Amino acid sequence: MLVFRASFPPTGVVFRGGQVEQPALRVSGACKTYDRSDHAALLPTSFDVARGEFVSLVGPSGCGKSTLLGMIAGLLAPDEGTIEALGKPVTGPGDGRAIVFQDAALFPWLTVFHNVEYGLRAHKVPKAERRERVENALRLVHLDHVAGKHPYELSGGMRQRASIARALVMEPEILLMDEPFSALDAQTRTILSDELQRIWLETRPAVVFVTHNLIEAAFLSDTVHLLSSGPGRIIKTYDIDIPRPRDEADPALLEIRHDMLDRLRAEVDDAAERRAQVAEVSAL
């Protein structure tokens, strides 16, 4: 079932089983302008992510998706507005959040096991607990058989799974993913999308997932926010109520992809027209 809703500011708390539950993540009017160019990367943006919800951010290149994710991660500060994670203001990395980047960014001199273990060591987790958590994370991503290998001995897909394990071993309540499959071939990307769905169903963190791939977004997400051409703003939100586990060939998912593609094409055309009008005015 496909539901469209307008991109109003967040409505507040979520009610589950008669209990009031604060969202895992709340973005309230967050925006970003890069000083040197005076270029607005992201217009004021607001949305909530419920605990255990999978949310994707989709839009044209340069629409501010990664900028927004960077602010949620605490790597960038919003110029205006606020971001709260687990009920606390985001002032830097941490606080129950973990991030997976486009590049696996593994330490080449460490084995898979010790790459995944690295964050636990930094947090001074006891050795026995570290071993148990790393072994569980590697089993979860089906890499327990290569724990002793180094990154150069792995395929691109396996390296990215190791990167996901490194994030999951920290047991985050919020998992941030910045186009984690963009460098992979189509077949590997499809396989890892299936794997990510399985992993998420087993662990259920709240996820914010940035992607250019429309079917990937529809396949994985409970909610997809479609962003405009830069400066970015949410122009449409899709609530995707399709039972899991899902199949990318599901006609309902293909319908969603088709609608998103039509909306993005219209947005790109509108943005080009706006730029042309600005250029004409500037030339006068």
N, C-alpha and C positions, 0 to 999 in steps of 0.2 A: 504494500500500500504506500502510495506517495502522497505526502502532504506538503504544501507550500505555506510558509508563513512570512509575514513582513518582518523586517529586521528592526523591531522595537528594542529599546533597552531591556536588560534583564528584569524579570518580574519579581525576583526575590528568592525566598526559600523554596525547597522542594518538600512535598509531603509524601512520606512512604510509610505504609502500615500505621497511619494515624500519628506518626512521629514527624516532628519538624527537623529537617536536615539541611544544613548549610551546604552550598555547592563546594566542590573541590576547588574550583577556580572561578574567580569573578573579575572580568575586565570591564571597567567603567570609564568610558570617555577617553581611553588611552589614545594618544596621537604622537607622531614623531616627525620632526623636520630636521634635515641635515644642515647645520649652520653654514658650512662653506659655500654650498650651492643655493641656500635658501629654498631648497626643494622639499616640499611636504611629501614624505614617503607614505604616511598613513594619517587619514583624517580621523576625528574622534570616533572610536569604535567601542561597542559594548556587547558583551554576551557572557553567559554563564556556562560552565561545564559541570554537570552533576557528577557525583562520585560514581566511578565505574562506567562513565559514558565515553564513547569514542566519537570525537569531533574532528572533522577535516576542514582545512582552510584551502580553498582553491581559487585561482585567478590567473590573469595574464602575468607574464614576466614583468617585474618591477612594480607590482601592485602592493607590496609591503607585507607579504605573507611571512617571509623570514624575519623581517624587522619586528613584526608582532610577536613571533615565536621567541625572538631574542629578548624582548621585553618581559615576556612571561617567564623565561629562564633566568632573568635577572642579569643578563649580560649587557643589556641596554636599559637606560632609564627613560620612561615616557616624558615628553615635554609637559604634557598636561594629563589629567585623569589619574586613575589609580588601578593597580592590579593586586588582587588578594589571592593567595594560595593557602588552602586549608585554614581560612579565617584570619591569616596574618598578611600584612602588607609585604609585597615583594620588594626587597631592597638589594638583593644579590642572589647568587646561585644557592642551591640547597633547599632546606625546608620541605623535604619530602618529594622533591622533583629530581628527575634524571632526564638527560637528553641524549638522543642518538642523532648524529650528524650524517650528511651526505657521504662523507668519507669515513670509513671504519675507524681511522685514526688509532690503530693499535700500535703498541710499542714493538718494533721489529726484533728487539733483542730478548723479549720475554715470550714464554710459551703461551698458548691459548689459556691454560689454567691461570698462569700468573697475571696475564692481562685482565682477565675477569676478576681476579682477586684484588687487583691494585687498589680500588676504592675502599675495600674493606680494611686493607692494611693501613691506608691513610687515616681511617677512622678508628684505628687501634682495636678492631674486633678480635677477640681471642682466636688463636690458631685453629682449635677444633671446630669452632663455629664457622670460621672462614672456609675451611675445607668442606664442611657439610653444605653451606650455602652455594659455594662455587660448583660443587658436584651436582646439586639440584638444578642450578641455572643451566649448566651445560647439558644435562639430560633434557631439560625443557626445550632447548633449541636444537636437540639432536646432534650435539658436538662432543659428547662425552668420549667418543672413540678417538678424538684428535686432541685431547687435552694437553698432550706432551709435545705437540707440533708447534712450529713458529708460524707467524702470519704469512711469510713468503711461500710456505708449503700448502697454503689453502687457496681455494678458488675465491673469486670475488663474493659470491653468495655466502660462502662459509665465513669469510671475514666479517661480512655484515651481520651474520647471525651471532658471531662472537661479540660484536659491538652491542647488539641487543642484549645478550646475556650479561655483559658488563653493566648495563643499565639496570636490568631486572634484579641482579644480585643485591642491589642496594634496597630492594623492596620498596620502590617509590609508590606513593599514592597517586602521583601525577607523572606520566611518561610523555615527554615531548619528542617529536620525531620530525626532523627537517629534511624532507625528500630522501629518506634513507635508501630507496631503491633506484634512484635516478641514474646511477652509473652502471646499472646492470642490464644485461640483455633481456629481451622481452620474455623469453621462456623462464629464466631465473627469477625475474621480477614477479611473474605470475605465481611461481612456486612459493616464493617468500611471502607474497600476499596471503596465500592459503595458510602458511605457517604462522604468520602474524595473527590471523584470525583465531587459529587454534590456541596460540599462546595467550592472547588476550582473554579468550573465553575461560582459560584455566586460572588466570591471575587477576583479572578485572581491575587494573588501575584505570583512572581517568586518563584519556589519551588526547593530545592535540597533535594532529598529523598534517604536515604541509606537503602538498603534492601538486603536480601539473596534470597528473593522470586522472581523468574523470571517472573511468570505470573503477579504478582502484579506490577512489574516494567513496563512490557509491557502494561498492562491495564491502568495504571495511566499516563504514560509519553508521552511527545512530543519527548524527546530524552533520550536514555539510553547509558551511558558510561560503557563499560565492562572493568574491571581492571584485571591485571595479578595477579598471586600469588606473595606474598611479595618478594622483595620490589615492591610495586604496580606501575603500569603505565597503561595508557589507551591503550588497544590493539584493540578495535573495538568500533565504535559508530553507534548506530541505530537511524535513524530518522523515527518516527512512525506516518504516515499520515493516520490515521483511524478516521472517524467521531466520534464525541461524542454526547450524552453519549454512552459509550461502554459497551459491555457484555464480561465477562471473557471467555465465551464459544465460542467467535468469532473465526472461523478457522484461520483468519489472525493473531490474537494474539497468538494462539497456535503454528503457524508456527514460529513466532518470538521466542517464548519460546524454541522451539525445536532447533533452530539455536544457541541461547545463551547457551543452555545446552551442545550441541556438542562442542562449542568453549571452554567452561569452562572445560569440561572433558579433552580435548586435552591440555589445559593449565596446569591443575593439573598434567597430565602425564609428560609433558615436564619439569615442575618444579621438579618433583621427580627424573627424569633422570639427571637434572643439579646438584641436591644435591648429587646424587650418584657419579657423575664424580668428584665433588669437594672432596668428602670423599676419593675417590681412590687416587687423587693427594696428599692429605694431608697425606695419609698413606705411601707414598713413602719415 
